Structure formats: C-alpha cells, structure tokens
Amino acid sequence: MSVMAITVKDLENIRTEGLKVLKEKLGAVGMIKFIQMYSNGQGDYTQDREEYLKDVSIEDFDNFMLPASESIKQFP
C-alpha cells in the first residue's frame, strides 16, 4: 500500500478548485450557502436563544405561528 503525502500547496489547490466548481455550478450565493452549511459557527446557541427569547411568551409564539400554519393548510 502506498501512502501519498498531501502538501499545503495541494490543499490550497483543492480548496481553490473546489470553490471554483461550487461557484460555477451553484452561483456565488449558492456557493456561500453551501459553505455555511458546513461552518461550525460561533457562540453558544442555547445561551443565545435563552437571551433572545426571554421576553417571548407561549402566546406570543402562537400569535406569530398561527398565520403561517393557516396559510399552509391551503396547500394539498
């Protein structure tokens, strides 16, 4: 079994070519969205969610979601 060493230059070329193909096939916006799907992100989602939603009641949530759920019922 032979082992192939991958150099930093090889990785740079793979990255460059990969981005080029993504942009050609998906367009710039699609390429960015694809890359974001595999991004680790930052921060603590659970802690951030608690902070963002601390003043939102169940009733507030229901009032927000109800119009959307009603519109979905229109589709077969």
mmCIF file of the N, C-alpha and C atoms, coordinates in Angstrom:
data_MODEL
# 
_entry.id   MODEL 
# 
loop_
_atom_site.group_PDB 
_atom_site.id 
_atom_site.type_symbol 
_atom_site.label_atom_id 
_atom_site.label_alt_id 
_atom_site.label_comp_id 
_atom_site.label_asym_id 
_atom_site.label_entity_id 
_atom_site.label_seq_id 
_atom_site.pdbx_PDB_ins_code 
_atom_site.Cartn_x 
_atom_site.Cartn_y 
_atom_site.Cartn_z 
_atom_site.occupancy 
_atom_site.B_iso_or_equiv 
_atom_site.pdbx_formal_charge 
_atom_site.auth_seq_id 
_atom_site.auth_comp_id 
_atom_site.auth_asym_id 
_atom_site.auth_atom_id 
_atom_site.pdbx_PDB_model_num 
ATOM 1   N N  . MET A 1 1  ? 0.847   -1.170 0.000   1.00 0.00 ? 1  MET A N  1 
ATOM 2   C CA . MET A 1 1  ? 0.000   0.000  0.000   1.00 0.00 ? 1  MET A CA 1 
ATOM 3   C C  . MET A 1 1  ? 0.892   1.232  0.000   1.00 0.00 ? 1  MET A C  1 
ATOM 4   N N  . SER A 1 2  ? 0.661   2.121  -0.941  1.00 0.00 ? 2  SER A N  1 
ATOM 5   C CA . SER A 1 2  ? 1.467   3.338  -0.984  1.00 0.00 ? 2  SER A CA 1 
ATOM 6   C C  . SER A 1 2  ? 0.705   4.478  -0.303  1.00 0.00 ? 2  SER A C  1 
ATOM 7   N N  . VAL A 1 3  ? 1.456   5.317  0.356   1.00 0.00 ? 3  VAL A N  1 
ATOM 8   C CA . VAL A 1 3  ? 0.881   6.466  1.052   1.00 0.00 ? 3  VAL A CA 1 
ATOM 9   C C  . VAL A 1 3  ? 1.286   7.714  0.298   1.00 0.00 ? 3  VAL A C  1 
ATOM 10  N N  . MET A 1 4  ? 0.293   8.518  -0.047  1.00 0.00 ? 4  MET A N  1 
ATOM 11  C CA . MET A 1 4  ? 0.578   9.748  -0.791  1.00 0.00 ? 4  MET A CA 1 
ATOM 12  C C  . MET A 1 4  ? 0.560   10.927 0.184   1.00 0.00 ? 4  MET A C  1 
ATOM 13  N N  . ALA A 1 5  ? 1.641   11.677 0.189   1.00 0.00 ? 5  ALA A N  1 
ATOM 14  C CA . ALA A 1 5  ? 1.702   12.847 1.054   1.00 0.00 ? 5  ALA A CA 1 
ATOM 15  C C  . ALA A 1 5  ? 0.996   14.010 0.368   1.00 0.00 ? 5  ALA A C  1 
ATOM 16  N N  . ILE A 1 6  ? 0.167   14.691 1.116   1.00 0.00 ? 6  ILE A N  1 
ATOM 17  C CA . ILE A 1 6  ? -0.523  15.873 0.586   1.00 0.00 ? 6  ILE A CA 1 
ATOM 18  C C  . ILE A 1 6  ? 0.140   17.097 1.191   1.00 0.00 ? 6  ILE A C  1 
ATOM 19  N N  . THR A 1 7  ? 0.622   17.953 0.328   1.00 0.00 ? 7  THR A N  1 
ATOM 20  C CA . THR A 1 7  ? 1.309   19.148 0.788   1.00 0.00 ? 7  THR A CA 1 
ATOM 21  C C  . THR A 1 7  ? 0.307   20.291 0.992   1.00 0.00 ? 7  THR A C  1 
ATOM 22  N N  . VAL A 1 8  ? 0.770   21.325 1.646   1.00 0.00 ? 8  VAL A N  1 
ATOM 23  C CA . VAL A 1 8  ? -0.060  22.507 1.844   1.00 0.00 ? 8  VAL A CA 1 
ATOM 24  C C  . VAL A 1 8  ? -0.477  23.080 0.495   1.00 0.00 ? 8  VAL A C  1 
ATOM 25  N N  . LYS A 1 9  ? 0.420   23.079 -0.454  1.00 0.00 ? 9  LYS A N  1 
ATOM 26  C CA . LYS A 1 9  ? 0.106   23.584 -1.801  1.00 0.00 ? 9  LYS A CA 1 
ATOM 27  C C  . LYS A 1 9  ? -1.004  22.764 -2.437  1.00 0.00 ? 9  LYS A C  1 
ATOM 28  N N  . ASP A 1 10 ? -0.949  21.442 -2.250  1.00 0.00 ? 10 ASP A N  1 
ATOM 29  C CA . ASP A 1 10 ? -2.005  20.579 -2.774  1.00 0.00 ? 10 ASP A CA 1 
ATOM 30  C C  . ASP A 1 10 ? -3.363  20.950 -2.154  1.00 0.00 ? 10 ASP A C  1 
ATOM 31  N N  . LEU A 1 11 ? -3.373  21.162 -0.850  1.00 0.00 ? 11 LEU A N  1 
ATOM 32  C CA . LEU A 1 11 ? -4.620  21.527 -0.166  1.00 0.00 ? 11 LEU A CA 1 
ATOM 33  C C  . LEU A 1 11 ? -5.132  22.882 -0.643  1.00 0.00 ? 11 LEU A C  1 
ATOM 34  N N  . GLU A 1 12 ? -4.234  23.807 -0.880  1.00 0.00 ? 12 GLU A N  1 
ATOM 35  C CA . GLU A 1 12 ? -4.638  25.119 -1.405  1.00 0.00 ? 12 GLU A CA 1 
ATOM 36  C C  . GLU A 1 12 ? -5.266  24.966 -2.790  1.00 0.00 ? 12 GLU A C  1 
ATOM 37  N N  . ASN A 1 13 ? -4.658  24.115 -3.623  1.00 0.00 ? 13 ASN A N  1 
ATOM 38  C CA . ASN A 1 13 ? -5.195  23.878 -4.966  1.00 0.00 ? 13 ASN A CA 1 
ATOM 39  C C  . ASN A 1 13 ? -6.565  23.215 -4.908  1.00 0.00 ? 13 ASN A C  1 
ATOM 40  N N  . ILE A 1 14 ? -6.724  22.237 -4.015  1.00 0.00 ? 14 ILE A N  1 
ATOM 41  C CA . ILE A 1 14 ? -8.016  21.566 -3.859  1.00 0.00 ? 14 ILE A CA 1 
ATOM 42  C C  . ILE A 1 14 ? -9.075  22.578 -3.427  1.00 0.00 ? 14 ILE A C  1 
ATOM 43  N N  . ARG A 1 15 ? -8.733  23.419 -2.473  1.00 0.00 ? 15 ARG A N  1 
ATOM 44  C CA . ARG A 1 15 ? -9.670  24.432 -1.983  1.00 0.00 ? 15 ARG A CA 1 
ATOM 45  C C  . ARG A 1 15 ? -10.038 25.400 -3.096  1.00 0.00 ? 15 ARG A C  1 
ATOM 46  N N  . THR A 1 16 ? -9.043  25.890 -3.803  1.00 0.00 ? 16 THR A N  1 
ATOM 47  C CA . THR A 1 16 ? -9.280  26.851 -4.882  1.00 0.00 ? 16 THR A CA 1 
ATOM 48  C C  . THR A 1 16 ? -10.150 26.247 -5.979  1.00 0.00 ? 16 THR A C  1 
ATOM 49  N N  . GLU A 1 17 ? -9.821  25.048 -6.402  1.00 0.00 ? 17 GLU A N  1 
ATOM 50  C CA . GLU A 1 17 ? -10.602 24.388 -7.453  1.00 0.00 ? 17 GLU A CA 1 
ATOM 51  C C  . GLU A 1 17 ? -12.012 24.055 -6.971  1.00 0.00 ? 17 GLU A C  1 
ATOM 52  N N  . GLY A 1 18 ? -12.125 23.639 -5.712  1.00 0.00 ? 18 GLY A N  1 
ATOM 53  C CA . GLY A 1 18 ? -13.436 23.333 -5.154  1.00 0.00 ? 18 GLY A CA 1 
ATOM 54  C C  . GLY A 1 18 ? -14.336 24.561 -5.138  1.00 0.00 ? 18 GLY A C  1 
ATOM 55  N N  . LEU A 1 19 ? -13.801 25.689 -4.702  1.00 0.00 ? 19 LEU A N  1 
ATOM 56  C CA . LEU A 1 19 ? -14.589 26.925 -4.685  1.00 0.00 ? 19 LEU A CA 1 
ATOM 57  C C  . LEU A 1 19 ? -14.977 27.348 -6.093  1.00 0.00 ? 19 LEU A C  1 
ATOM 58  N N  . LYS A 1 20 ? -14.046 27.153 -7.023  1.00 0.00 ? 20 LYS A N  1 
ATOM 59  C CA . LYS A 1 20 ? -14.318 27.499 -8.425  1.00 0.00 ? 20 LYS A CA 1 
ATOM 60  C C  . LYS A 1 20 ? -15.485 26.679 -8.972  1.00 0.00 ? 20 LYS A C  1 
ATOM 61  N N  . VAL A 1 21 ? -15.469 25.369 -8.711  1.00 0.00 ? 21 VAL A N  1 
ATOM 62  C CA . VAL A 1 21 ? -16.536 24.491 -9.195  1.00 0.00 ? 21 VAL A CA 1 
ATOM 63  C C  . VAL A 1 21 ? -17.860 24.830 -8.510  1.00 0.00 ? 21 VAL A C  1 
ATOM 64  N N  . LEU A 1 22 ? -17.823 25.057 -7.202  1.00 0.00 ? 22 LEU A N  1 
ATOM 65  C CA . LEU A 1 22 ? -19.054 25.427 -6.495  1.00 0.00 ? 22 LEU A CA 1 
ATOM 66  C C  . LEU A 1 22 ? -19.660 26.695 -7.076  1.00 0.00 ? 22 LEU A C  1 
ATOM 67  N N  . LYS A 1 23 ? -18.820 27.683 -7.334  1.00 0.00 ? 23 LYS A N  1 
ATOM 68  C CA . LYS A 1 23 ? -19.318 28.945 -7.880  1.00 0.00 ? 23 LYS A CA 1 
ATOM 69  C C  . LYS A 1 23 ? -19.887 28.743 -9.289  1.00 0.00 ? 23 LYS A C  1 
ATOM 70  N N  . GLU A 1 24 ? -19.207 27.939 -10.091 1.00 0.00 ? 24 GLU A N  1 
ATOM 71  C CA . GLU A 1 24 ? -19.698 27.678 -11.457 1.00 0.00 ? 24 GLU A CA 1 
ATOM 72  C C  . GLU A 1 24 ? -21.040 26.954 -11.441 1.00 0.00 ? 24 GLU A C  1 
ATOM 73  N N  . LYS A 1 25 ? -21.187 25.973 -10.566 1.00 0.00 ? 25 LYS A N  1 
ATOM 74  C CA . LYS A 1 25 ? -22.391 25.142 -10.545 1.00 0.00 ? 25 LYS A CA 1 
ATOM 75  C C  . LYS A 1 25 ? -23.541 25.768 -9.763  1.00 0.00 ? 25 LYS A C  1 
ATOM 76  N N  . LEU A 1 26 ? -23.230 26.475 -8.676  1.00 0.00 ? 26 LEU A N  1 
ATOM 77  C CA . LEU A 1 26 ? -24.279 26.990 -7.795  1.00 0.00 ? 26 LEU A CA 1 
ATOM 78  C C  . LEU A 1 26 ? -24.452 28.497 -7.852  1.00 0.00 ? 26 LEU A C  1 
ATOM 79  N N  . GLY A 1 27 ? -23.518 29.189 -8.473  1.00 0.00 ? 27 GLY A N  1 
ATOM 80  C CA . GLY A 1 27 ? -23.522 30.641 -8.430  1.00 0.00 ? 27 GLY A CA 1 
ATOM 81  C C  . GLY A 1 27 ? -22.921 31.112 -7.112  1.00 0.00 ? 27 GLY A C  1 
ATOM 82  N N  . ALA A 1 28 ? -22.655 32.396 -7.010  1.00 0.00 ? 28 ALA A N  1 
ATOM 83  C CA . ALA A 1 28 ? -21.979 32.936 -5.821  1.00 0.00 ? 28 ALA A CA 1 
ATOM 84  C C  . ALA A 1 28 ? -22.816 32.732 -4.560  1.00 0.00 ? 28 ALA A C  1 
ATOM 85  N N  . VAL A 1 29 ? -24.118 33.022 -4.639  1.00 0.00 ? 29 VAL A N  1 
ATOM 86  C CA . VAL A 1 29 ? -24.979 32.904 -3.464  1.00 0.00 ? 29 VAL A CA 1 
ATOM 87  C C  . VAL A 1 29 ? -25.106 31.443 -3.050  1.00 0.00 ? 29 VAL A C  1 
ATOM 88  N N  . GLY A 1 30 ? -25.307 30.547 -4.009  1.00 0.00 ? 30 GLY A N  1 
ATOM 89  C CA . GLY A 1 30 ? -25.402 29.128 -3.704  1.00 0.00 ? 30 GLY A CA 1 
ATOM 90  C C  . GLY A 1 30 ? -24.125 28.589 -3.097  1.00 0.00 ? 30 GLY A C  1 
ATOM 91  N N  . MET A 1 31 ? -22.986 29.055 -3.602  1.00 0.00 ? 31 MET A N  1 
ATOM 92  C CA . MET A 1 31 ? -21.702 28.633 -3.061  1.00 0.00 ? 31 MET A CA 1 
ATOM 93  C C  . MET A 1 31 ? -21.596 29.034 -1.594  1.00 0.00 ? 31 MET A C  1 
ATOM 94  N N  . ILE A 1 32 ? -21.961 30.264 -1.283  1.00 0.00 ? 32 ILE A N  1 
ATOM 95  C CA . ILE A 1 32 ? -21.877 30.750 0.098   1.00 0.00 ? 32 ILE A CA 1 
ATOM 96  C C  . ILE A 1 32 ? -22.808 29.950 1.000   1.00 0.00 ? 32 ILE A C  1 
ATOM 97  N N  . LYS A 1 33 ? -24.032 29.709 0.535   1.00 0.00 ? 33 LYS A N  1 
ATOM 98  C CA . LYS A 1 33 ? -24.985 28.940 1.345   1.00 0.00 ? 33 LYS A CA 1 
ATOM 99  C C  . LYS A 1 33 ? -24.478 27.521 1.586   1.00 0.00 ? 33 LYS A C  1 
ATOM 100 N N  . PHE A 1 34 ? -23.883 26.918 0.570   1.00 0.00 ? 34 PHE A N  1 
ATOM 101 C CA . PHE A 1 34 ? -23.332 25.574 0.719   1.00 0.00 ? 34 PHE A CA 1 
ATOM 102 C C  . PHE A 1 34 ? -22.224 25.571 1.773   1.00 0.00 ? 34 PHE A C  1 
ATOM 103 N N  . ILE A 1 35 ? -21.332 26.533 1.698   1.00 0.00 ? 35 ILE A N  1 
ATOM 104 C CA . ILE A 1 35 ? -20.223 26.608 2.657   1.00 0.00 ? 35 ILE A CA 1 
ATOM 105 C C  . ILE A 1 35 ? -20.757 26.848 4.064   1.00 0.00 ? 35 ILE A C  1 
ATOM 106 N N  . GLN A 1 36 ? -21.786 27.684 4.201   1.00 0.00 ? 36 GLN A N  1 
ATOM 107 C CA . GLN A 1 36 ? -22.355 27.970 5.520   1.00 0.00 ? 36 GLN A CA 1 
ATOM 108 C C  . GLN A 1 36 ? -22.960 26.715 6.157   1.00 0.00 ? 36 GLN A C  1 
ATOM 109 N N  . MET A 1 37 ? -23.433 25.788 5.338   1.00 0.00 ? 37 MET A N  1 
ATOM 110 C CA . MET A 1 37 ? -23.999 24.555 5.884   1.00 0.00 ? 37 MET A CA 1 
ATOM 111 C C  . MET A 1 37 ? -22.959 23.756 6.657   1.00 0.00 ? 37 MET A C  1 
ATOM 112 N N  . TYR A 1 38 ? -21.708 23.921 6.311   1.00 0.00 ? 38 TYR A N  1 
ATOM 113 C CA . TYR A 1 38 ? -20.645 23.154 6.947   1.00 0.00 ? 38 TYR A CA 1 
ATOM 114 C C  . TYR A 1 38 ? -19.778 23.999 7.875   1.00 0.00 ? 38 TYR A C  1 
ATOM 115 N N  . SER A 1 39 ? -20.232 25.191 8.174   1.00 0.00 ? 39 SER A N  1 
ATOM 116 C CA . SER A 1 39 ? -19.498 26.080 9.073   1.00 0.00 ? 39 SER A CA 1 
ATOM 117 C C  . SER A 1 39 ? -19.818 25.722 10.519  1.00 0.00 ? 39 SER A C  1 
ATOM 118 N N  . ASN A 1 40 ? -18.837 25.797 11.366  1.00 0.00 ? 40 ASN A N  1 
ATOM 119 C CA . ASN A 1 40 ? -19.042 25.499 12.788  1.00 0.00 ? 40 ASN A CA 1 
ATOM 120 C C  . ASN A 1 40 ? -19.794 26.589 13.519  1.00 0.00 ? 40 ASN A C  1 
ATOM 121 N N  . GLY A 1 41 ? -19.751 27.800 12.993  1.00 0.00 ? 41 GLY A N  1 
ATOM 122 C CA . GLY A 1 41 ? -20.426 28.900 13.669  1.00 0.00 ? 41 GLY A CA 1 
ATOM 123 C C  . GLY A 1 41 ? -19.670 29.339 14.908  1.00 0.00 ? 41 GLY A C  1 
ATOM 124 N N  . GLN A 1 42 ? -20.284 30.240 15.644  1.00 0.00 ? 42 GLN A N  1 
ATOM 125 C CA . GLN A 1 42 ? -19.637 30.775 16.837  1.00 0.00 ? 42 GLN A CA 1 
ATOM 126 C C  . GLN A 1 42 ? -20.651 30.901 17.952  1.00 0.00 ? 42 GLN A C  1 
ATOM 127 N N  . GLY A 1 43 ? -20.167 30.965 19.157  1.00 0.00 ? 43 GLY A N  1 
ATOM 128 C CA . GLY A 1 43 ? -21.021 31.225 20.300  1.00 0.00 ? 43 GLY A CA 1 
ATOM 129 C C  . GLY A 1 43 ? -21.712 29.983 20.833  1.00 0.00 ? 43 GLY A C  1 
ATOM 130 N N  . ASP A 1 44 ? -22.617 30.233 21.761  1.00 0.00 ? 44 ASP A N  1 
ATOM 131 C CA . ASP A 1 44 ? -23.387 29.182 22.422  1.00 0.00 ? 44 ASP A CA 1 
ATOM 132 C C  . ASP A 1 44 ? -24.845 29.375 22.047  1.00 0.00 ? 44 ASP A C  1 
ATOM 133 N N  . TYR A 1 45 ? -25.340 28.561 21.126  1.00 0.00 ? 45 TYR A N  1 
ATOM 134 C CA . TYR A 1 45 ? -26.699 28.720 20.608  1.00 0.00 ? 45 TYR A CA 1 
ATOM 135 C C  . TYR A 1 45 ? -27.736 28.671 21.727  1.00 0.00 ? 45 TYR A C  1 
ATOM 136 N N  . THR A 1 46 ? -27.569 27.738 22.654  1.00 0.00 ? 46 THR A N  1 
ATOM 137 C CA . THR A 1 46 ? -28.552 27.591 23.731  1.00 0.00 ? 46 THR A CA 1 
ATOM 138 C C  . THR A 1 46 ? -28.605 28.844 24.588  1.00 0.00 ? 46 THR A C  1 
ATOM 139 N N  . GLN A 1 47 ? -27.467 29.358 24.954  1.00 0.00 ? 47 GLN A N  1 
ATOM 140 C CA . GLN A 1 47 ? -27.416 30.577 25.764  1.00 0.00 ? 47 GLN A CA 1 
ATOM 141 C C  . GLN A 1 47 ? -27.965 31.771 24.979  1.00 0.00 ? 47 GLN A C  1 
ATOM 142 N N  . ASP A 1 48 ? -27.588 31.884 23.717  1.00 0.00 ? 48 ASP A N  1 
ATOM 143 C CA . ASP A 1 48 ? -28.082 32.981 22.882  1.00 0.00 ? 48 ASP A CA 1 
ATOM 144 C C  . ASP A 1 48 ? -29.596 32.910 22.726  1.00 0.00 ? 48 ASP A C  1 
ATOM 145 N N  . ARG A 1 49 ? -30.121 31.700 22.505  1.00 0.00 ? 49 ARG A N  1 
ATOM 146 C CA . ARG A 1 49 ? -31.572 31.516 22.346  1.00 0.00 ? 49 ARG A CA 1 
ATOM 147 C C  . ARG A 1 49 ? -32.304 31.944 23.608  1.00 0.00 ? 49 ARG A C  1 
ATOM 148 N N  . GLU A 1 50 ? -31.784 31.559 24.763  1.00 0.00 ? 50 GLU A N  1 
ATOM 149 C CA . GLU A 1 50 ? -32.405 31.954 26.025  1.00 0.00 ? 50 GLU A CA 1 
ATOM 150 C C  . GLU A 1 50 ? -32.468 33.479 26.141  1.00 0.00 ? 50 GLU A C  1 
ATOM 151 N N  . GLU A 1 51 ? -31.400 34.146 25.748  1.00 0.00 ? 51 GLU A N  1 
ATOM 152 C CA . GLU A 1 51 ? -31.362 35.610 25.816  1.00 0.00 ? 51 GLU A CA 1 
ATOM 153 C C  . GLU A 1 51 ? -32.354 36.233 24.837  1.00 0.00 ? 51 GLU A C  1 
ATOM 154 N N  . TYR A 1 52 ? -32.391 35.738 23.602  1.00 0.00 ? 52 TYR A N  1 
ATOM 155 C CA . TYR A 1 52 ? -33.273 36.307 22.581  1.00 0.00 ? 52 TYR A CA 1 
ATOM 156 C C  . TYR A 1 52 ? -34.745 36.096 22.906  1.00 0.00 ? 52 TYR A C  1 
ATOM 157 N N  . LEU A 1 53 ? -35.054 34.960 23.519  1.00 0.00 ? 53 LEU A N  1 
ATOM 158 C CA . LEU A 1 53 ? -36.454 34.596 23.729  1.00 0.00 ? 53 LEU A CA 1 
ATOM 159 C C  . LEU A 1 53 ? -36.949 34.822 25.156  1.00 0.00 ? 53 LEU A C  1 
ATOM 160 N N  . LYS A 1 54 ? -36.155 35.472 25.995  1.00 0.00 ? 54 LYS A N  1 
ATOM 161 C CA . LYS A 1 54 ? -36.524 35.605 27.408  1.00 0.00 ? 54 LYS A CA 1 
ATOM 162 C C  . LYS A 1 54 ? -37.849 36.347 27.610  1.00 0.00 ? 54 LYS A C  1 
ATOM 163 N N  . ASP A 1 55 ? -38.200 37.250 26.702  1.00 0.00 ? 55 ASP A N  1 
ATOM 164 C CA . ASP A 1 55 ? -39.436 38.017 26.853  1.00 0.00 ? 55 ASP A CA 1 
ATOM 165 C C  . ASP A 1 55 ? -40.556 37.523 25.941  1.00 0.00 ? 55 ASP A C  1 
ATOM 166 N N  . VAL A 1 56 ? -40.379 36.363 25.317  1.00 0.00 ? 56 VAL A N  1 
ATOM 167 C CA . VAL A 1 56 ? -41.391 35.828 24.405  1.00 0.00 ? 56 VAL A CA 1 
ATOM 168 C C  . VAL A 1 56 ? -42.204 34.762 25.143  1.00 0.00 ? 56 VAL A C  1 
ATOM 169 N N  . SER A 1 57 ? -43.511 34.996 25.217  1.00 0.00 ? 57 SER A N  1 
ATOM 170 C CA . SER A 1 57 ? -44.391 34.027 25.883  1.00 0.00 ? 57 SER A CA 1 
ATOM 171 C C  . SER A 1 57 ? -44.888 32.994 24.876  1.00 0.00 ? 57 SER A C  1 
ATOM 172 N N  . ILE A 1 58 ? -45.514 31.954 25.390  1.00 0.00 ? 58 ILE A N  1 
ATOM 173 C CA . ILE A 1 58 ? -46.119 30.946 24.524  1.00 0.00 ? 58 ILE A CA 1 
ATOM 174 C C  . ILE A 1 58 ? -47.196 31.606 23.652  1.00 0.00 ? 58 ILE A C  1 
ATOM 175 N N  . GLU A 1 59 ? -47.945 32.530 24.238  1.00 0.00 ? 59 GLU A N  1 
ATOM 176 C CA . GLU A 1 59 ? -48.979 33.233 23.482  1.00 0.00 ? 59 GLU A CA 1 
ATOM 177 C C  . GLU A 1 59 ? -48.369 34.051 22.338  1.00 0.00 ? 59 GLU A C  1 
ATOM 178 N N  . ASP A 1 60 ? -47.246 34.711 22.608  1.00 0.00 ? 60 ASP A N  1 
ATOM 179 C CA . ASP A 1 60 ? -46.557 35.469 21.558  1.00 0.00 ? 60 ASP A CA 1 
ATOM 180 C C  . ASP A 1 60 ? -46.151 34.531 20.420  1.00 0.00 ? 60 ASP A C  1 
ATOM 181 N N  . PHE A 1 61 ? -45.618 33.385 20.795  1.00 0.00 ? 61 PHE A N  1 
ATOM 182 C CA . PHE A 1 61 ? -45.183 32.409 19.793  1.00 0.00 ? 61 PHE A CA 1 
ATOM 183 C C  . PHE A 1 61 ? -46.372 31.918 18.982  1.00 0.00 ? 61 PHE A C  1 
ATOM 184 N N  . ASP A 1 62 ? -47.460 31.572 19.668  1.00 0.00 ? 62 ASP A N  1 
ATOM 185 C CA . ASP A 1 62 ? -48.672 31.120 18.968  1.00 0.00 ? 62 ASP A CA 1 
ATOM 186 C C  . ASP A 1 62 ? -49.180 32.184 18.001  1.00 0.00 ? 62 ASP A C  1 
ATOM 187 N N  . ASN A 1 63 ? -49.205 33.436 18.443  1.00 0.00 ? 63 ASN A N  1 
ATOM 188 C CA . ASN A 1 63 ? -49.683 34.528 17.586  1.00 0.00 ? 63 ASN A CA 1 
ATOM 189 C C  . ASN A 1 63 ? -48.787 34.720 16.369  1.00 0.00 ? 63 ASN A C  1 
ATOM 190 N N  . PHE A 1 64 ? -47.523 34.434 16.538  1.00 0.00 ? 64 PHE A N  1 
ATOM 191 C CA . PHE A 1 64 ? -46.584 34.553 15.423  1.00 0.00 ? 64 PHE A CA 1 
ATOM 192 C C  . PHE A 1 64 ? -46.763 33.397 14.433  1.00 0.00 ? 64 PHE A C  1 
ATOM 193 N N  . MET A 1 65 ? -46.949 32.194 14.956  1.00 0.00 ? 65 MET A N  1 
ATOM 194 C CA . MET A 1 65 ? -47.002 30.997 14.114  1.00 0.00 ? 65 MET A CA 1 
ATOM 195 C C  . MET A 1 65 ? -48.370 30.758 13.487  1.00 0.00 ? 65 MET A C  1 
ATOM 196 N N  . LEU A 1 66 ? -49.439 31.188 14.125  1.00 0.00 ? 66 LEU A N  1 
ATOM 197 C CA . LEU A 1 66 ? -50.778 30.876 13.642  1.00 0.00 ? 66 LEU A CA 1 
ATOM 198 C C  . LEU A 1 66 ? -51.023 31.299 12.198  1.00 0.00 ? 66 LEU A C  1 
ATOM 199 N N  . PRO A 1 67 ? -50.678 32.532 11.792  1.00 0.00 ? 67 PRO A N  1 
ATOM 200 C CA . PRO A 1 67 ? -50.901 32.896 10.391  1.00 0.00 ? 67 PRO A CA 1 
ATOM 201 C C  . PRO A 1 67 ? -50.159 31.974 9.415   1.00 0.00 ? 67 PRO A C  1 
ATOM 202 N N  . ALA A 1 68 ? -48.963 31.576 9.766   1.00 0.00 ? 68 ALA A N  1 
ATOM 203 C CA . ALA A 1 68 ? -48.195 30.688 8.885   1.00 0.00 ? 68 ALA A CA 1 
ATOM 204 C C  . ALA A 1 68 ? -48.855 29.319 8.800   1.00 0.00 ? 68 ALA A C  1 
ATOM 205 N N  . SER A 1 69 ? -49.328 28.799 9.929   1.00 0.00 ? 69 SER A N  1 
ATOM 206 C CA . SER A 1 69 ? -49.948 27.479 9.897   1.00 0.00 ? 69 SER A CA 1 
ATOM 207 C C  . SER A 1 69 ? -51.255 27.502 9.124   1.00 0.00 ? 69 SER A C  1 
ATOM 208 N N  . GLU A 1 70 ? -51.976 28.601 9.186   1.00 0.00 ? 70 GLU A N  1 
ATOM 209 C CA . GLU A 1 70 ? -53.217 28.730 8.427   1.00 0.00 ? 70 GLU A CA 1 
ATOM 210 C C  . GLU A 1 70 ? -52.940 28.759 6.920   1.00 0.00 ? 70 GLU A C  1 
ATOM 211 N N  . SER A 1 71 ? -51.883 29.447 6.513   1.00 0.00 ? 71 SER A N  1 
ATOM 212 C CA . SER A 1 71 ? -51.567 29.530 5.093   1.00 0.00 ? 71 SER A CA 1 
ATOM 213 C C  . SER A 1 71 ? -51.097 28.187 4.539   1.00 0.00 ? 71 SER A C  1 
ATOM 214 N N  . ILE A 1 72 ? -50.479 27.371 5.380   1.00 0.00 ? 72 ILE A N  1 
ATOM 215 C CA . ILE A 1 72 ? -50.012 26.053 4.942   1.00 0.00 ? 72 ILE A CA 1 
ATOM 216 C C  . ILE A 1 72 ? -51.206 25.143 4.628   1.00 0.00 ? 72 ILE A C  1 
ATOM 217 N N  . LYS A 1 73 ? -52.294 25.314 5.349   1.00 0.00 ? 73 LYS A N  1 
ATOM 218 C CA . LYS A 1 73 ? -53.477 24.472 5.139   1.00 0.00 ? 73 LYS A CA 1 
ATOM 219 C C  . LYS A 1 73 ? -54.069 24.647 3.748   1.00 0.00 ? 73 LYS A C  1 
ATOM 220 N N  . GLN A 1 74 ? -53.715 25.717 3.059   1.00 0.00 ? 74 GLN A N  1 
ATOM 221 C CA . GLN A 1 74 ? -54.237 25.978 1.725   1.00 0.00 ? 74 GLN A CA 1 
ATOM 222 C C  . GLN A 1 74 ? -53.651 25.042 0.672   1.00 0.00 ? 74 GLN A C  1 
ATOM 223 N N  . PHE A 1 75 ? -52.508 24.424 0.995   1.00 0.00 ? 75 PHE A N  1 
ATOM 224 C CA . PHE A 1 75 ? -51.835 23.556 0.025   1.00 0.00 ? 75 PHE A CA 1 
ATOM 225 C C  . PHE A 1 75 ? -52.256 22.114 0.236   1.00 0.00 ? 75 PHE A C  1 
ATOM 226 N N  . PRO A 1 76 ? -52.450 21.399 -0.867  1.00 0.00 ? 76 PRO A N  1 
ATOM 227 C CA . PRO A 1 76 ? -52.867 19.987 -0.738  1.00 0.00 ? 76 PRO A CA 1 
ATOM 228 C C  . PRO A 1 76 ? -51.793 19.119 -0.167  1.00 0.00 ? 76 PRO A C  1 
# 
